[in-house]
Each structure stands twice: as C-alpha cells, then as structure tokens.
Amino acid sequence: MTEVLIPARQGRAVRVPRGGAIDVINTHGTQVVDFWALCSPNTSEHLSMEHTRIAIGRLVPRVGETLVSNARRPMLTVVADTSPGVHDTLMASCDAERYRQLGFPGRHDSCRDNFEAALRDIGIAPPPLPSPLNLFMNVPWSPDGSLRYEPPVSRPGDLIRLRAETDLVVIMSACPQDLTPVNGAAQKPTDAAFQVHHDG
C-alpha cells in the first residue's frame, strides 16, 4: 500500500470501504492527528466520541474495541496499535476562536479548517464538525477531574490501524497547534501519514 503524506498543519480525506482498514502513522512520534469518519453517502451519521465512550466503557479505545456512530452503529474497530495507546476522546478540535483565546493575533491554521478543506478537496460538502478522535494526543486526567496537556508519548513510526465496519469517508488533520505542548515539547507541528488497506 502507498503511504500518503498528511503535511504539517494540513488535512486529508479518503474513502475507506467496508472491510478495508486505515493506518494512521505518527511519522516523527510527536504529532497529534485529529481523526473523523463520516458514513457514506449519509454524512450526517458520523463517528461519535460520546457514543463510543458509552459503547466501550472507557475514555480511550483499545485494540479489539469498536467505535460507534451517533446512531450507535459500529463504524471502526481498532485492530492494531503500535503506540503506547495514549489517545484522547475529550478535547474539541482547534479552531479560530481557540487561537484567539490563546492570544494569537490574526489567522492561524486549525483542525476545523482542515476538516472542511479536506472534504471539499474530494467533492463533499462539509457537515457540522463532529468531535474528533485525537490520535496520539496525551491529555492526562486526575481523580479530581482536572485535565492537562502533555507531549505525546508515541514514538517515530507508531501507528494505529482501524478497520471500517461500513463504507466511510475518513478525514485526518495534522494538528497545527503550536501554542501548547500537545504536538511535542518543541511545540512544532510535523507531518504524519496514512495507508489504506482494502482487504482490512
């Protein structure tokens, strides 16, 4: 399978047929990838973090667990994860307002913009933005309910493989966040990559 680049600060979308699988690869080990999936052709049905947390009974999916849609249908099953398994299902995608709140003047690339641009690139009108599965994002939580942002613990070349349980459009954003350490202590976004396997 050909490895496809997700350039730093940009997004890509790809169709993944039922029974196929997608590898999302953390090329340099420090890059968060915001990940969404839409059903095809009904893009109003999408991968849902809140419904998935109910379905799996935990905050972060593990190998063998199935992620579900806002209609509670199976969408993707985690079939492999070579990373330490630290991902995030809680945080919203970055957007223009988030960067304004962080004090950044002017325009800043964002995962929200990447989601919309990636879908338009393959001829799909973007639906309202769902909450993402933040692959490789390290958001530790404490017993008192507090959250913090830490650098990823993934290593160069780590990947997660997800099998499609129905025909999907998958969207990925190499998160452009450079004002917090979510993309590494250097706060420098890098590229990532993906591969689609049509035989799962």
Steps between C-alpha positions, in 0.01 A plus 500: 500500500617851423567725798329839459639813662291719729707819488561687824207731581285353220223243459418214265183298432469154348228244435537170687266218394333260739751231592796720415731656754701815547835541673562844649876540544676734742804544276710703744337381823384841621204587277136487604257403223139610537293217349138495384287255303176561314265235365467489124282625342313628811758734649265610780591169670850533639748350742389613845730525798219530754322191366830311473587567864168343598553203265851414622463613862825692507654830391750359250438212257721192510584235241193286432249769593251649256428869462141594420300772326250753631240236403692248719597288197846340478729715284863409570680228694849549639694202362856610584677773694879505516499818711465496880126539440474857629230682302228752589122497460420811707646807334335700222693577182691825491335788315540872446340589833727262691808679364349839580445386857863387516607850397603439141444807280367455147423180313631161617465162326253277684363148499152635436616670181695187402190282543298721269775548239581127485137410432465766233814363334319170437172663401302467822316791664621514863233417760507656848829414670480192727725452800825335391690194609833667582753234408827505698377795710606479866243658733551347845208524740512513880260353760371852570392530138773740388662463157834615366683498167820296473725409204412175319664182629492335156821419314608566140313264269235397754163432339143410577300282257122535486274266298191650338177326597305693234588719202668811636658830417794550738643846567833565674674821606865531599406735782654848463498575874829674586401695812478200736719185519242263349725454194815451705705708740643699208143605406582450133238317288639240259359284223330165550385234252238237428452181299173343386476120484203383296515148643488607866 
